[in-house]
Amino acid sequence: MLVSVSVVVPVYQGIPYIERMIHQIEACAEVTGAKTELLFVNDDPLTPIKIDIYSYTVDIRILNTEFNRGIHGARVHGLNEAKGEYVLFLDQDDRIFPLYLKSQLDRIKDGDAVVCRLVDGGKIYYDEQRFFQNAVDRNYVIRNGNTIVSPGQVLIRKNSISDIWKKNILHHNGADDWLLWLCMLSEGKQFVLNDDILFEHVMDGNNASLQTVKMIQSEQEVVEIVRKIKLLSDAEMSDLQQAFWKEVFGKIQLLDKFRNMVTLYDDWLKQENRGIRIWDIIKKRGFHKVAIYGNGTIGKQIENSLKEAGISVCYFIDRSIPYLKPTIPIYTPKETLPGVDLVIISLVEHEEDVRKILSQKLNAKIWTIGELIRGMHENG
């Protein structure tokens, strides 16, 4: 019997994403041969989606809703219309690889859901700090929060989706997937781990997980629903409450990090506008071979600036290895690091902890990006 899959994609002001999503699902369907339908749940009643659904190779259905349901409500609405044996919930800006459906279907066997690895922020998400197996460990999820980054990682047997999740629609977007996993794990549903990297989590300005206040409100809703329906024991409920506050504190820390990054970039740009370049300090001190700790946005900006000045950036150091091969070597802090004159720490938090680790491994000058920018002030 031919396997059937329903892909449910809530859309809100996301018409520009539709064409790319269709091509992704077409590629997956071609590889696996499964009967595949793609349901776009348009959650913006003022902007109907109009496309020629018959010009594509997959079965496409457009559900133009009569009112804004929110992400959770839109997913449930699409689920109620889905005909497939298996369901995949995607966000409108998600990216899945052509082997996604084939690999997930091959792994699920008798399980209720299968979870794949993913790329998040250009890097492989699960590592020695974030263990993949914890993502489907009920006790871990209760005590530490959701470690499945996106529902797009999970192919679910439709009949295994929790009725509790379908009946308790969140008013605030963002945490309905955490509620789904809590319900399914508490109901004894079996999750299978798939080591293949099949999914890329992409966040744009409309992504609910970027909206801190709404996300906190959504997570609080989850806690209250779980309490109301008595899904957990009293002790587990206490653990869940603590996990929520841990998440709140983590989000506040993340906002502080973003604020520090904006302040740093603003100061950096002001010095550049004065004609002072970041590489002026490095050349003045006679450094020629540089390594950069942190392969993120700031680290890459430093690399580009130094390249323009002809300064050799020998390698990056980062705890997480990027999924796509970088243009220069990258090492983890635990590896043997080649000799350099200078290491620039591109982080805006925990810099001194990193400096301590690097000073034990390298006989090199170690500067933070903040110290470099203060040097730009002095150089001016």
N, C-alpha and C positions, 0 to 999 in steps of 0.2 A: 504494500500500500504506500502511495506517495506521501511523504511527510509534508505537512503544511505549516507555514509560519506567517504570523501577522506582525508587521512592524508598525507601531503606533507612535506618531510624532505630533505632539501638540505644537501649534504654530501661533505665535503672537507677534504681529508686525515683523514677520520673518519670511515674507515672500522671496527676498533675494537668496535664501538658503534652499529653496525648494528644488531647483534644478540639480544642484550638487547632490542633495539627498537622494533624489530619484536615481541618478547615475550610480551612486554607491550601492544602493539596494539592487539595482539591475546587475551590477558586477558580482555581488554576493550570490544572487539567484542563479546566475549563469554557472558559477563554480560548483554550487551544491546540487543544482537540479531540483531543489525543493519547490513545491508550489508556494509562491510568495505573494502576499498582498501588502500594500503600503497604504496606511490610513493617515491622512493629514487631518488633524482635528483643529480647525481654525477657531481660535479662542478670541478673535477680534471681530465681533459682529459687524462693525462698521466697514470692514475691508474684506469682502468675500474673495475667496481664492478661485480663480478661473484659469484652468489649464486644459489642454487637449489630452485627456487621460488615455486616449486610444493610440497616441503616437509613441507609446513606450512599451517595453517588453514585459513589465510587471503589471499586475492588477492594481490600479490606483483608485482609491476612493477619497473624496473630499467631504468632510463633515463640517459644514459651515454652521456653527452653533448660533443659537438665537440670543445668548447672553454669555458674558464672560464667566467661565467656570473656575479659572485658576488652573495651574499645572496638574494638581491632583485630580480635580474634577474632569479635566480634559482627558487625562489618561484613562480614567474609569469609563468615561463616555466612549472612548475609542475601543476599550476592552469589551464593552457590551456589544459593540458592532463587529468585533473581530471574529473571523471564521476559522482561524488557524489552531492547530493543536498546541503550538508554541507561540509565545508572545515576546516581543522585544520592544521595550520602551526606550525611545531615543529623544534627546533634545534636538531642537531644530539646527543647532550649530555643531552637532557631534560629527565625528569622522570614524567610520569603521572600515576595516581593511577587507579586501575581496574574499579572503579565506574565512571571514568571521562565521558565517552560518555553517559552513561545512565543518569547521573545527569544533564549534560549540555543539552541534548535533552529534558529531562523532563521540564527544566526551560525555554527554549527559546520561546515556544509558538509561537506567531505571530511576535516576535522580529527579527531583522536582525542579531544580534550577542548576545552571552551570555558570560559574563566574570566571571570566578571563582576566589576564593581566592587561595593563594599559600603559599608555604614555600620557603623562600629565605635565603641562608646562615644558614640553620638549624633552622630558626625562622619564626613564623607567620608574614607575611609582614605588613598587614594593621592593624593599632592599633590606639591609641588615638592621635598619632602625624600624622598618614597618614590615612585619612578617605577613606574607600573603595568607597563611592559614588562619590568622586572627580575624580576617574579614568575614568568615562564616562560623566563628566560634561564638555560640550564644552568650556565654558568660562574659567573654571579652567585649562583645557589642553592648551588653548591658552596662558594664563597668567603665567603658572607654569611649562609647559613641560609635558612630557609623564609620567604618573603614573601607566600605565599598564606595569609591569616589563618585560613581554615576550609575544609574540603573542601566545605562547602555553597556555596561560590562556583563550584564546578566540576561541569559536566555531562560525563560521561565515556561514550565508546562502550564498551560492556561488553567486547567482544572485545579492546579495547586495554589493559585493566587488566593490569598486570604480574604474571606468574606468580611472580616473585621475592617480590613483596609478599604474594601470597596464601599462600606457603609459609613465610614467616619472620614468625611472629606475635610481636609485642612483648609482653613480660610486664608492662611498665609503660605506663600510659595516657598519651597526649598527643602523641606525635610520629610516629604511623604515617602521617599524611598527608605529612610531610616525606620519609619513606622512599618512599612511592608516587610522589611527583613526581620524586625523584632517579632512581628506577628507570625511569619512563616517559621522562624526558628523556634518560637515558643509552641507552635502547633506540631513540632516534630518533623517539619519538611526537610528533606535531604538536599544539601547543597554540594555540588561537585566543583572542584577546583581545576581550572584549565590553565596550564603554564604558558600557553601561547599568548603572545602580545597581539591583540586583535583590534584594539580600540584606542582612539585618541580623544582625550577630554579637552575640549576647547571652550574657553570662557571669553565671551565678549561682554560689552557693557550692559547687555540686557539679561545676562545670566543670573538666575535667582541666587546662586551661591555667592555672588559678589555683593549682594545687598545685605549688609551686616545686620541692620536692625530687623528687617523682615525675616532673615534667616533665624535669628534668635527667637523671634515671636513664633516662627514655625516649629522650631525645636521644642519650645515650651508647650505648644499645642500637643505635640506628640506625647510629652510627659503626662499632660493632663488626660489625654485619651487613654493611655495605658493605665493610669491610675483609676479612671472611671470604670473601665471594663474589667479591672482586676486581672489583667493579663499576667502580672508578676506577683511573687510573694512579697511580703512587707520588706524583707531584707533586700530583695532584688530591686524593689521600688526605691529604696534608699540609695542603692548603688546607681540606679538610673538618674536620680535627681542629682547626685554628685557628678555624674558624667556630663549632665547638662551644664552645670555651673563651670565645670572644667572647660567645656566648649566655649562658653561665654567669655571666660578669662582669656582663652586662646585667641578669640576673635578680636578682643580689645588689644591684645599684644600685636596682632597682625595690623590693626589700624595704626598703632604707634609706629610700626615698622614702615608702613606706607607714608606716614607723615614725615618720618626721618628721611626717607628716600626723596620725597618732594623737596624738602628743605635742602638736602645735599645737591640735588640737580639744579635748584635755583641758584645756590651759591656758586656752583661750578660754572653755570652759564654766565653769571655776572662777571666772573674772572675772565672767561673766554672773550666776552664783549670788550673787556679792557685790553685785550691783546695778550693776555697771559695764558699760556698753554700748560696743560698738565705735564707734558713731557719736558718743559723747561727745567723743572726741578730735578728730574731724573738725569737729564744730560749734564746739568750743572754739577751734580754729585759724581759724575763719571760712571754711571751704571749702564751696562750694555746688554746684559742677559737677564730678562725679567720673566717671572712666573706670576700668574694671577690666581688667587684663591677665590672661587665662586664663579661658576659658568652661567650666571644669570644676566639680567639686563645690564646692570652696572659693569660687571666684568667684561662683557662683550663690548661695551662702549669704551672702556679703558683700552681694550685690545685694538680697536679701530683707531683710537687717538694715537697710540704708540706706533702703530704701523705707518701712519701718515708721516711720522717723524723719523722713520727708518730704524726704530728701536726694536730689537728682536724679542718678541714674546715667544718664549720657548715652549711653554705648556700651561694648561690650566690644572688646578687642583680642586676637586669637588667630591663631596660624599656620594652624590648620585651621578651615575654615568649617563650622558645623554643618549637618547635612542638613535638619533641620526649621527653618523660619524662626524666629529668636528674637523675643522680645517687644520688644527694643530693638536698634538697629543694631549690627553687628559688623564690624570692619575687621581686615585683616591688617597686620602691622607695616610692610609695604612701601607701604601706601596713605597718602594724605594724611589726617592725623588732625585732627579739629576741636579747637579750643581748649577746655581744661578747667582747673580749679584744681588738681586732684589726680588722680594715677594710682595705683591700688593694685595691686601685683603679687601675685597670689594663689598663685604657685608656691612650692614648698618646695625647689626646686633651680634652679641657674643664675640666681638672682635678679639678681646683679650684671651678668651679660651682658645681661639684658633691660633693666636700668636704663640701661646705657650706650647701648643702641639708642634707647630712649625719650627720653633726655636730648638726643639730637641732633635729635629731631623735634618735641618739645613744650617750651614754656616753662611748665612746671608742676612742682609739688612731686611727687616720686615716693617712695612708701613701699611697703615690702613688708608682707605680712600679719604677719610676725614682728615688725616694728617697731611696727605698730599694736597688737599684743597686749602688747608691752613698754610701750607708752604707756598701756594700760589699767591695768597695774600701777602706774605712776607717778601716774595719775589717781586711783587708789584710796587 
